[in-house]
Amino acid sequence: MKSSLLLLLSILLLASCAKQPAGTVIQPDEQARRRVVELEQQLQLQRKNTDRWEFYTGCLGVACLVCLVIGTSLGAKTRHDACLQSQL
């Protein structure tokens, strides 16, 4: 009951919203345009840094996984050899 009431209210709310054409946005002045360009450049720089960190983190994760596999295999081999020597 409660979910259907919420659904009905949201449909009514969306149906009552006035549609605005795409060209009705207020045109920014020169200072606002410069600020937007500056913020876009800042976002691009942050995105490049994030991409680098993602790459380096992925490489570190793969290296840790390789070290884990090598360490596990060496430990298993050492344990196997120790069991064979103790049986003799």
N, C-alpha and C positions, 0 to 999 in steps of 0.2 A: 504494500500500500504506500509506504513512505517513498520507495524508489520510483514508483509510477507517478506519484505526485511531484517529485523532483524533476522527473523527465518531462512531465507536462508543463511545469513552470519554466524549465529551460527552453523548451520549444516555443512557448509563448514569448519569452524574452527575446530569443533570436529572431522570431518572426516580426517583432515590433521594432527592431533596429532599422534605422533609416540607412539605405545604401548610399554611399558616397562615390562619385566617379573618381578615377585615379588622378585627375588633374586638379583636384580641389585643395591640394596641399599648399600651404603658404610657402612662397618662394623665399629662401633664406637670403640675407644680405651677404656682402663680400666677407665680412668678418666671420660669419657663421660658416660660410663655405670653406674658408681657410681652416677653421677649427675642425670641420668634418674631415678634410683632407689630412690634417695632422693626426687626428684620431685613427683614421684608416691606416696610415703609415705605422703608427704605434701598434695597432692590432696585427699588422703583417709581420712586424719585427717579433712580437710576442709569439706569433704562430710559428715562425722559423725557429725560435729558441725552443719552443715546446716540441717541435719535430725532432730537433737535435737530441733533446733529452730523452725522447721516446726511443730513438735509435740507440743511444748509448745504454739506456736501461735494458733494452732488448738484448744487446750484445753481452752485457754483464750477466743477464739471466741465463743465456745460452752457455757462457763460460762457466757459471756456477753449476749448471746441469752436467756439463762435461766433467768437471772436477768431481762431482758427486758420483757419477758412473765409474770413473777411474778409481776413486777411493774405495767404492764398494767392491769393485772387482779385485783390487789389491788386497783388501781385507779378507775377502772370501778365499782367495788363493793362499794367503798367509795362514788362515784358520785351517784350511784343508791340509796344508803341509804340516802344521803343528799336530793335527790329529793323526796323520800318518806316522810321524816320528814318535809320538807317544805310544802308539800300538806296537812299535818294534821293541 
